Amino acid sequence: MPEGTRVRRGFIEAEGHKLAVISANEDRPGTPVVFLHGITASVDFWLPSLPNGVRDTVRWISLSLPGHPPSDLPANYPFRDLTAGTFADVEVAALSRMLGGQPAALVGWSTGGFTALNIAARFPERVRSVLSLSGFTKGRWHGLAGLMQGLARGGRLGRRSFRTAYAFLARRPELFRLVMGQASGNRRAFHESPVSCATLDAWHETLRHQDLEALANLFERFSRFDIGDLLCRITAPALIVGGERDPYIPLAHTQVIAECIPGAELVVLEHAGHMFFADCTERYHRLLIDWLNRTAGYSLPLEPADAVLDGRDTGYEKTRAKVVSSYISHEV
């Protein structure tokens, strides 16, 4: 991270969960931007692909989803009680401790996109704007993610196969990169992207420490979630972004989400799949900056392509702050 970017890492207690959090530029004015990662990833997911202007000048937070390392679930957590509503409650409790009543601009990818929409529908007063990247409202996934979800729902034998498959990927980083690349809509762009390697390294490191039984429970529970009927409650400006070739979240589903949210905007990323950060990094940067400028009160400059990616510090070195804000329980 550049010297001017003040980053703090730690945990926050919320509804019995210990959630990992990265908090940056806390002294900066303006609407806080909250980034929410996808399933199996972590708070480190966003660091390699953040635009320089956002990373260095905006008050931003990367907040963990429950059950994703280094976050911890409550002891003997009853997954049967996990619903879309309780999932939102945990995240909002964490945001309340960090931000008080200040509304935030939510940016979520995949399951993080679902979470952003879920929060915006249930707690509209807490949301300034919402950007869903490859998000969904129905938790029945397609493609390889859907296959793994089927295993998680397949009884004892299926769950054993689920754990075996993910344990194998956790031991084979090269295979993990190959499998994740299958969700790309542009394989060449995915493998040539300057941020791809750092993002996948952070992602794989999370998987190595994942409780696979808990992960199977999350996959199974998400298959029961459907917040489609709540979308009409979203009052914040919403931008729904989907990949034209997303194998996990069909484009038709993305289009329905945009149609059901009053005033929502829809952007379809041509030749892109689920892995927006590598399929079309520059376009993602421009979408994010333009959206924050229009809906969160910022005036961030659009960065030229050569400044966006070339020679930058991805931030994956996991910079640690020496002082952690009072709302964070302790430093990682």
C-alpha positions in Angstrom: 0.0 0.0 0.0 1.2 3.6 -0.7 2.5 5.4 2.4 -0.5 7.8 2.3 -3.1 5.1 2.5 -3.8 4.4 6.2 -5.1 0.8 6.5 -6.2 -0.9 9.7 -7.0 -4.6 10.1 -8.8 -6.4 12.8 -12.0 -8.0 13.9 -15.4 -6.8 15.0 -18.0 -8.6 17.1 -21.4 -8.7 15.6 -24.3 -10.9 16.7 -21.9 -13.4 18.2 -19.8 -13.5 15.0 -16.2 -12.3 14.8 -15.9 -10.7 11.4 -12.6 -9.7 9.8 -12.4 -6.1 8.6 -10.0 -3.8 6.7 -10.7 -0.1 7.2 -8.8 2.5 5.3 -8.6 6.3 5.2 -10.7 6.7 8.3 -10.0 10.5 8.5 -11.3 11.2 5.1 -14.7 12.9 4.7 -17.5 11.6 2.5 -19.7 8.5 2.2 -18.0 5.3 3.4 -17.7 2.7 0.7 -18.2 -0.9 1.9 -16.8 -3.8 -0.2 -18.4 -7.2 0.3 -16.6 -10.3 -1.2 -18.0 -13.5 -2.6 -18.3 -17.0 -1.1 -15.0 -18.8 -0.3 -13.1 -15.4 -0.6 -12.1 -12.9 2.1 -11.6 -9.3 2.9 -8.3 -9.5 0.9 -10.2 -10.2 -2.3 -10.6 -6.5 -3.2 -7.2 -5.2 -2.6 -5.4 -6.0 -5.8 -8.1 -4.6 -8.0 -9.1 -1.4 -6.2 -8.6 1.7 -8.4 -5.8 3.9 -7.2 -8.2 6.9 -6.6 -10.5 4.8 -4.5 -7.8 3.0 -2.6 -5.8 6.1 -1.7 -8.4 8.8 -1.1 -11.8 7.3 -0.2 -13.0 6.2 3.2 -13.5 2.5 2.5 -14.1 -0.8 4.4 -13.7 -4.4 3.3 -16.1 -6.4 5.5 -16.1 -10.2 5.8 -19.1 -12.3 5.3 -19.8 -14.7 8.2 -17.9 -17.9 8.2 -15.0 -16.8 6.0 -11.4 -16.9 7.3 -10.0 -15.2 9.3 -13.6 -14.6 10.6 -15.0 -17.0 13.2 -18.5 -18.3 13.6 -20.1 -18.5 17.1 -19.3 -21.8 18.8 -21.7 -24.6 17.8 -23.4 -22.2 15.3 -26.8 -23.6 14.3 -26.8 -23.3 10.5 -30.4 -24.3 10.4 -31.2 -20.9 11.8 -29.3 -19.1 9.1 -31.7 -17.2 6.8 -31.3 -14.3 4.4 -32.6 -12.1 7.1 -30.2 -13.2 9.8 -27.3 -13.0 7.3 -28.2 -9.4 6.7 -28.6 -8.8 10.5 -25.0 -9.8 11.1 -23.5 -7.5 8.4 -25.7 -4.5 9.5 -24.7 -5.0 13.1 -21.1 -4.8 12.1 -21.7 -1.7 10.0 -23.6 -0.1 12.9 -20.6 -0.5 15.2 -18.3 0.9 12.6 -20.3 3.7 11.1 -23.1 4.5 13.6 -26.1 5.6 11.6 -24.1 6.9 8.6 -25.3 5.4 5.3 -22.8 3.6 3.2 -22.2 3.0 -0.5 -22.3 -0.8 -0.8 -20.2 -2.6 -3.5 -20.6 -6.4 -3.6 -19.4 -9.2 -5.9 -21.3 -12.5 -6.3 -22.5 -13.5 -2.8 -21.3 -10.0 -1.7 -23.7 -8.6 -4.4 -26.5 -10.6 -2.9 -25.6 -9.3 0.5 -25.6 -5.7 -0.7 -29.0 -6.1 -2.3 -30.3 -7.9 0.8 -29.1 -5.1 3.1 -30.5 -2.4 0.8 -33.9 -4.1 0.8 -34.1 -4.7 4.5 -32.3 -1.6 5.8 -32.8 1.1 3.2 -31.9 3.8 5.7 -28.4 2.4 6.0 -27.6 2.5 2.2 -26.6 5.5 0.1 -26.2 3.4 -3.0 -25.7 -0.2 -4.1 -23.5 -1.7 -6.8 -24.0 -5.4 -7.4 -21.3 -7.1 -9.5 -22.4 -10.6 -10.7 -24.8 -10.6 -7.7 -28.0 -12.7 -7.4 -31.3 -12.9 -5.5 -31.9 -16.6 -5.8 -29.2 -18.8 -4.1 -29.4 -21.7 -6.5 -26.2 -21.3 -8.6 -25.3 -22.6 -12.0 -22.2 -24.2 -13.5 -19.5 -25.6 -11.3 -20.7 -23.5 -8.3 -24.1 -25.2 -8.8 -22.5 -28.6 -8.9 -20.7 -28.0 -5.6 -23.9 -26.7 -4.1 -25.6 -29.9 -5.2 -22.9 -31.9 -3.4 -23.4 -29.8 -0.3 -27.1 -30.6 -0.4 -26.5 -34.3 -1.2 -26.5 -35.9 2.2 -23.5 -37.5 3.9 -21.9 -38.8 0.7 -22.4 -35.6 -1.2 -20.9 -33.5 1.6 -17.9 -35.8 1.9 -17.3 -35.3 -1.8 -17.7 -31.5 -1.4 -15.1 -31.4 1.4 -12.7 -33.7 -0.6 -12.9 -31.5 -3.7 -12.3 -28.3 -1.8 -9.5 -29.8 0.3 -7.8 -30.9 -3.0 -8.1 -27.4 -4.4 -6.7 -26.0 -1.2 -3.5 -28.1 -1.7 -3.1 -27.3 -5.4 -2.9 -23.5 -6.1 -2.3 -24.1 -9.8 -5.4 -26.2 -10.1 -7.3 -23.6 -8.1 -6.3 -20.9 -10.6 -7.4 -23.2 -13.5 -10.8 -23.9 -12.0 -11.4 -20.3 -11.2 -10.5 -19.4 -14.7 -13.4 -21.6 -16.0 -15.8 -18.9 -14.7 -14.1 -16.3 -16.8 -15.7 -15.1 -20.0 -12.4 -14.2 -21.6 -9.7 -16.7 -20.7 -6.9 -14.7 -22.3 -7.8 -11.5 -20.5 -8.2 -13.4 -17.2 -4.7 -15.0 -17.3 -3.0 -11.8 -18.7 -4.6 -9.4 -16.2 -2.1 -7.8 -13.9 -4.4 -8.2 -10.9 -5.5 -11.8 -11.6 -2.5 -13.5 -9.9 -2.6 -11.4 -6.7 -6.4 -11.8 -6.4 -6.3 -15.5 -6.8 -3.3 -15.8 -4.4 -5.4 -14.0 -1.7 -8.4 -16.1 -2.5 -6.5 -19.4 -2.4 -4.9 -18.5 1.0 -8.4 -18.0 2.4 -9.5 -21.4 1.1 -6.5 -23.1 2.8 -7.8 -22.0 6.1 -11.5 -22.6 5.4 -13.6 -24.8 7.7 -14.9 -27.0 4.9 -17.9 -28.4 7.0 -19.0 -24.8 7.6 -18.5 -24.0 4.0 -20.7 -26.9 3.0 -23.3 -25.6 5.4 -23.1 -22.1 3.8 -23.5 -23.6 0.3 -26.5 -25.6 1.4 -28.2 -22.8 3.2 -27.8 -20.3 0.4 -29.7 -22.7 -1.9 -32.7 -21.8 0.1 -32.4 -18.0 -0.1 -34.6 -16.0 -2.4 -35.0 -12.2 -1.8 -36.6 -11.5 -5.2 -39.8 -10.3 -3.5 -37.8 -7.7 -1.5 -36.2 -5.9 -4.4 -39.1 -3.4 -4.7 -38.1 -2.1 -1.2 -34.8 -0.8 -2.4 -34.9 3.0 -2.5 -31.2 3.7 -3.0 -29.7 4.2 -6.4 -28.7 0.8 -7.7 -26.4 -0.3 -10.4 -26.7 -4.0 -11.5 -23.7 -5.3 -13.4 -23.5 -8.8 -15.0 -21.2 -10.6 -17.3 -22.5 -11.6 -20.7 -20.9 -15.0 -20.3 -21.3 -15.6 -16.6 -21.6 -19.4 -16.1 -22.8 -19.1 -12.4 -25.3 -16.3 -12.6 -27.2 -16.3 -15.9 -27.6 -12.9 -17.6 -31.4 -13.3 -17.7 -31.3 -13.4 -13.8 -29.2 -10.2 -13.7 -31.7 -8.5 -16.0 -34.6 -9.5 -13.9 -32.9 -8.0 -10.8 -32.5 -4.7 -12.6 -36.1 -4.7 -13.7 -37.4 -5.3 -10.2 -35.5 -2.5 -8.5 -37.2 0.9 -9.0 -34.9 3.1 -11.1 -32.1 0.6 -11.2 -29.4 0.8 -13.9 -28.2 -2.2 -15.8 -24.7 -2.7 -17.3 -23.9 -5.9 -19.2 -20.1 -6.5 -19.5 -19.6 -8.0 -23.0 -17.2 -11.0 -23.3 -17.0 -11.1 -19.5 -17.9 -14.0 -17.1 -18.1 -14.1 -13.3 -14.5 -12.9 -12.8 -15.0 -9.2 -13.5 -11.8 -8.1 -11.8 -9.7 -9.9 -14.5 -12.0 -10.2 -17.5 -12.4 -6.4 -17.8 -10.4 -4.7 -15.0 -10.2 -1.3 -16.7 -13.9 -1.1 -17.4 -14.7 -2.2 -13.8 -12.5 0.6 -12.5 -14.3 3.2 -14.7 -17.7 1.9 -13.7 -16.9 2.0 -10.0 -15.4 5.5 -10.1 -18.3 6.9 -12.2 -20.8 5.3 -9.9 -19.3 6.7 -6.7 -19.0 10.1 -8.3 -22.7 10.1 -9.3 -24.2 8.5 -6.2 -21.9 8.9 -3.3 -20.8 12.5 -3.7 -17.2 12.0 -4.8 -15.2 13.7 -7.6 -12.7 11.0 -8.4 -10.8 11.4 -11.7 -11.1 8.6 -14.2 -7.7 7.0 -14.5 -6.0 6.4 -17.8 -5.5 2.7 -18.6 -1.7 2.9 -18.1 -2.1 4.5 -14.7 -4.8 2.0 -13.6 -2.7 -1.1 -13.8 0.9 -0.8 -14.8 3.5 -0.9 -12.1 1.1 -0.5 -9.2 1.4 -1.9 -5.7 -1.5 -4.4 -5.4 -1.6 -4.1 -1.7 -1.6 -7.8 -1.1 1.3 -7.5 1.3 -1.4 -7.2 4.0 -0.2 -3.9 5.4 -0.9 -3.8 9.2 -1.7 -0.6 11.1 -0.1 -0.1 14.4 -3.2 1.5 15.9 -6.6 -0.1 15.5 -9.8 1.9 15.9 -11.8 1.4 19.0 -14.6 -0.4 17.1 -12.1 -3.2 16.1 -11.5 -5.7 18.8 -7.9 -6.4 18.1 -5.3 -6.4 15.3 -4.8 -9.4 13.1 
